[in-house]
């Protein structure tokens, strides 16, 4: 294996990156920071505000402070390196910069106030007209970054390189065909034979190719052999169809291609010793065309090796298959394990509204499998006090009630699913539930808790009536047991989504 490893620019506009806000972009717009194209210089181009620059440039600062820009990553992940590109900014580049990041799992969050930003790069000197490269060692998954420049000036591009750690919530279904190699699903190029004209990572880009530059193209081969690229699938699965797109490659497309698969736990190394199985035998290709091949995929694949004969260019490669259920669980656990503590606690509070429980679960990461996660749930419950249990109860709506104060939309959706059978009760039963709920609250000081999944309103009403005869100590014990069941089910939904 070579030392080749292509990290993805998580912030690029090509993968859905967005510039959300900047305090100042008087001379050049903030959106230029994430453009995929290299910055350019146009000698005689000026705007009504001054020299046209291909980047983000703020006005000259005359007051204390510094300038900043907030970006939403197109693909969330673990950041390993950033490049602050000051190309063509010579007398107007910032003296220094720093970078912060945050992990926001909910949408529509106000990043201006109360966001827990983590410093990934402390204030560091910059050089003008240069690609300033900085290594990042933080192991957590982030969704947004904030670039700070001191005191002001211009930056052409910001590249945020790292490894995708997708959430995969609702994105993949173990019953459907999905592009297992997609960058958005965590697919990654590990190695290739040649990348002279363009990078193999282009093969996995989510958007259609925009030209011959936007693909993987190797140099002309003058000896025996063929070119190849090894791709780690984002999620292991059984490959059933392959799409090879040679769009824009007309006089330089490969004569043919083949595809091999392997199942290997390694993320990068030792693939040379892996046993490869041919899934698509050598098959002819055409110029500027999309080729779709159905294959008989029974084996679970973690990696694919795409071969082209003898050389040439391919725009896109799609590897469609059915994700392995345990691989989806593994990917979701990796997502949970990679979250910063505050983000993990926030996610876990959707499963159980006790802060003490959520913090305990967060502190015991990483979880190797679902059993370890649920075992830790049981252990964390053992340390909860009556007040902790009541805090958890308070995050639920009463049976038949929609409560806006629930911690998040996810918890609200789960409550609605759990109470779906009770929601279709007759008016008479709903009125009886309301009366009994009020009696229960007046007797015990907290709402009635029951694991309502698969229970009808009539069954819930009967349980509620029976439990009204319990003494306070006995009822707290019963309610805690029901909360444990609810939390267990929600943890399974969280990881097996």
Secondary structure, DSSP 8 states (H G I E B T S, - for coil): --S----EETT-GGGT-EEEEES--SSB-GGGGG-SS-----TT-EETTEE--SSEE-----SSS-EEEEEEEEEEEEEEEEEEE-TT-SSSB-SEEEEEEE---SSS--TTSS---EEEEEEEE--TTSEEEEE----SEEEEEEEEEES--EESEEEEEEEE----TTT--TTSEEETT-GGGT-EEEEES--SSB-GGGGG-SS---STTSSEE-----SS--EEEEEEEEEEEEEEEEEEE-TT-SSSB-SEEEEEEE----SSSSGGGS--EEEEEEEE--TT-EEEEE----SEEEEEEEEEES--EESEEEEEEEE-HHHHHHHHHHHHHHB-HHHHHHHHTTT---HHHHHHHHHT---SSHHHHHHHHHHHHHT--HHHHHHHHTTS--TT---TTSS-HHHHHHHHHHTTTGGG--HHHHHHHHHHHHHHHHHHSS------TT--HHHHHHHHHHHTTS-HHHHHHHHHHHHHHHHHHHHHHHHH-
